[in-house]
Amino acid sequence: MATGNTEGLMRKRTVALCAATGLAAGAVLLVPTVTTDTSQGDTRVLAVSVNDGRSILLGPTDPVTFPLEVTAEDDSGIRSVGPIGVWGPSYGVLKVGPTQCTPTSATVSVCRGTVTVDPMKKDVFNDEAGTWFVDLKVNANDGDHFVGQTAAGFSLKRAARVTGYGIPEQATEGQELAVSGWLARAFWSDNKFHGYRNGMTYLQFRPAGSSLWTTVATAVSDPTGTLTAHVRATASGDYQWYSPGDKWTGDATSTSLSVAVAANPAAATDSPGPGVSP
């Protein structure tokens, strides 16, 4: 959204990260960075974990706090990790709280901190969903340090939800069922859920007594987020909508919709009886 881009560029906080310029393939590339230093000595990052490797799903109103963990090594030991921050699409910027380092050996330390993102405080805008990066400086006891602008990547996605409706409580075997639903995702711009268009969604069925869901139809949401699928009733069980999401949007599953399917009397009447030739 053009409005989201404009708002995002206007409100970026220079207190969190500053902008640095670099040349890449003859073009100017803006890269947020917490320091203008370069790496020095034998300090190195062994691993960076954000939210334990899981995507961060952010709804329209509730803040989310997630962990960030840096494992670093230097022959003199690690003194600290900082400054540290995260940056994302459309100049998105988030601050990282103070980190605490715990030595696991004479040369290796694990440093932990947290990041809080609050959509009500306009920490992020819709166009900032996607892949984010960790920008950090690791400081060793002997004065060596490591600087990494993309020390790790992680996904910050707009939370989604999907609801289902239209399934009757009872149906006859072979009866056509029109199953409807609504797919929506968080809008950080106005802190509400709105219909999500062009979202691929799967209608799944689970027979009574089974735990296995099977896809029986697919649907793409219309401009309002509405979903529609038609299936034939075959057995009693449950239906649900499942949306896998994408790079910018989280996955979502509806509550199950139960239906009891009875045998079709007409089918039994039309079938020849035992020993009767058709």
Residue pairs with C-beta under 8 A, 6 or more apart in sequence:
1 126
1 127
1 189
3 189
4 90
4 125
4 126
4 127
4 128
4 189
5 90
5 127
7 122
7 125
7 189
8 90
8 91
8 92
8 125
8 127
8 128
9 90
9 91
11 122
12 91
12 92
12 93
13 93
13 95
15 95
16 85
16 93
16 94
16 95
17 32
17 33
17 34
17 85
17 87
17 93
17 135
18 32
18 33
18 34
19 30
19 31
19 32
19 33
19 91
20 30
20 31
20 32
20 33
20 36
21 28
21 29
21 30
21 31
22 28
22 29
22 31
23 29
30 91
31 87
31 149
32 85
32 87
32 91
32 93
32 135
32 149
33 135
33 149
34 83
34 84
34 85
34 135
34 136
34 137
35 83
35 137
35 147
37 137
37 145
37 147
38 147
39 145
39 146
39 147
39 148
40 143
40 144
40 145
41 74
41 140
41 142
41 143
41 144
41 145
42 74
42 75
42 144
43 72
43 73
43 74
43 78
43 138
43 139
43 140
43 144
43 145
43 146
44 72
44 73
44 74
44 138
44 146
45 70
45 71
45 72
45 73
45 136
45 138
45 146
45 148
45 151
46 71
46 72
46 73
46 108
47 69
47 70
47 71
48 68
48 69
48 70
48 71
48 134
48 136
48 151
48 152
49 67
49 68
49 69
49 152
50 56
50 66
50 67
50 68
50 69
50 86
50 115
50 134
50 152
50 154
51 66
51 67
51 68
51 154
52 67
55 154
55 155
55 156
55 157
55 250
56 64
56 66
56 117
56 154
56 155
56 156
56 157
57 64
57 157
57 158
57 159
57 250
58 64
58 117
58 119
58 124
58 156
58 157
58 158
58 159
58 186
58 188
59 119
59 159
59 186
60 119
60 159
60 186
60 187
60 188
60 190
60 191
60 192
60 193
61 119
61 120
61 191
62 119
63 116
63 117
63 118
63 119
63 120
63 121
64 116
64 117
65 114
65 115
65 116
66 114
66 115
66 117
67 112
67 113
67 114
68 84
68 86
68 96
68 99
68 112
68 113
68 114
68 115
68 134
69 110
69 111
69 112
70 81
70 84
70 99
70 110
70 111
70 112
70 134
70 136
70 138
70 151
71 104
71 108
71 109
71 110
71 111
72 78
72 81
72 108
72 109
72 111
72 138
72 146
73 107
73 108
73 109
74 107
74 138
74 140
74 141
74 142
74 144
75 107
75 142
76 107
76 140
76 141
76 142
76 144
77 103
77 106
77 107
77 109
77 140
77 141
78 101
78 103
78 108
78 109
78 111
78 138
78 139
78 140
78 141
79 101
79 139
79 140
79 141
80 99
80 101
80 111
80 138
80 139
81 99
81 101
81 111
81 113
81 136
81 137
81 138
81 139
82 98
82 99
82 136
82 137
82 139
83 136
83 137
84 96
84 99
84 113
84 134
84 135
84 136
84 137
85 93
85 94
85 95
85 96
85 134
85 135
85 136
86 93
86 94
86 96
86 115
86 132
86 133
86 134
86 135
86 154
87 93
87 94
87 132
87 133
87 135
88 94
88 124
88 128
88 130
88 131
88 132
88 133
88 156
89 127
89 128
89 129
89 130
89 131
89 132
90 125
90 127
90 128
92 124
92 125
92 128
92 132
94 115
94 117
94 123
94 124
94 132
95 115
96 113
96 114
96 115
97 113
97 114
97 115
97 116
98 113
99 111
99 112
99 113
100 111
100 112
100 113
101 109
101 110
101 111
102 109
102 110
102 111
102 112
103 109
104 110
111 138
116 123
117 123
117 124
117 156
119 186
119 188
119 191
120 191
122 188
124 156
124 188
125 188
125 189
126 158
126 187
126 188
126 189
128 156
128 188
129 156
129 157
129 158
129 248
129 249
130 155
130 156
130 157
130 247
130 248
131 153
131 154
131 155
131 247
132 153
132 154
132 155
132 156
133 149
133 150
133 151
133 152
133 153
133 154
134 148
134 150
134 151
134 152
134 153
134 154
135 148
135 149
135 150
135 151
136 147
136 148
136 151
137 145
137 146
137 147
137 148
138 145
138 146
138 148
139 145
155 247
157 245
157 247
157 248
157 249
157 250
158 185
158 186
158 187
158 188
158 248
158 249
158 250
159 185
159 186
159 250
159 252
160 183
160 184
160 185
160 186
160 196
160 199
160 243
160 245
160 249
160 250
160 251
160 252
161 183
161 184
161 185
161 193
161 252
162 181
162 182
162 183
162 184
162 201
162 227
162 241
162 242
162 243
162 252
162 253
162 254
163 181
163 182
163 241
163 254
163 255
164 179
164 180
164 181
164 239
164 240
164 241
164 254
164 255
164 257
165 180
165 181
165 257
166 177
166 178
166 179
166 180
167 177
167 179
167 239
167 257
167 258
167 259
168 177
168 259
169 258
169 259
169 260
170 259
170 260
170 261
170 262
171 177
171 233
171 259
171 260
171 261
171 262
172 233
172 261
172 262
172 263
172 264
173 233
173 234
173 235
173 261
173 262
173 263
173 264
173 267
174 232
174 233
174 234
174 264
174 267
175 232
175 233
175 261
175 264
176 230
176 231
176 232
176 233
177 230
177 231
177 232
177 233
177 239
177 259
178 228
178 229
178 230
179 203
179 217
179 228
179 229
179 230
179 231
179 239
179 241
179 257
180 226
180 227
180 228
181 201
181 203
181 219
181 226
181 227
181 228
181 241
181 254
182 195
182 224
182 225
182 226
182 227
183 195
183 196
183 199
183 201
183 221
183 225
183 226
183 227
183 241
183 243
183 252
184 193
184 194
184 195
184 196
184 225
185 193
185 194
185 196
185 199
185 249
185 250
186 192
186 193
187 193
187 194
194 225
195 221
195 223
195 224
195 225
195 226
196 221
196 225
196 249
197 221
197 222
197 223
197 224
197 225
198 220
198 221
199 220
199 221
199 225
199 243
199 249
200 218
200 220
200 243
200 244
201 218
201 219
201 220
201 221
201 227
201 241
201 242
201 243
202 215
202 217
202 218
202 219
202 241
202 242
202 243
202 244
203 215
203 216
203 217
203 218
203 219
203 229
203 231
203 239
203 240
203 241
204 213
204 214
204 215
204 216
204 239
204 240
204 241
204 242
205 213
205 214
205 216
205 231
205 237
205 238
205 239
206 212
206 213
206 214
206 237
206 238
206 239
206 240
206 256
207 235
207 236
207 237
208 235
208 236
208 237
208 238
210 237
213 240
213 242
215 242
216 229
216 231
216 239
217 229
217 230
217 231
218 229
219 227
219 228
219 229
221 227
227 241
231 239
233 259
233 261
234 261
235 261
236 259
236 260
236 261
237 258
237 259
237 261
238 256
238 257
238 258
238 259
239 256
239 257
239 259
240 253
240 254
240 255
240 256
240 257
241 253
241 254
242 251
242 252
242 253
242 254
243 251
243 252
243 253
244 251
245 251
245 252
272 278
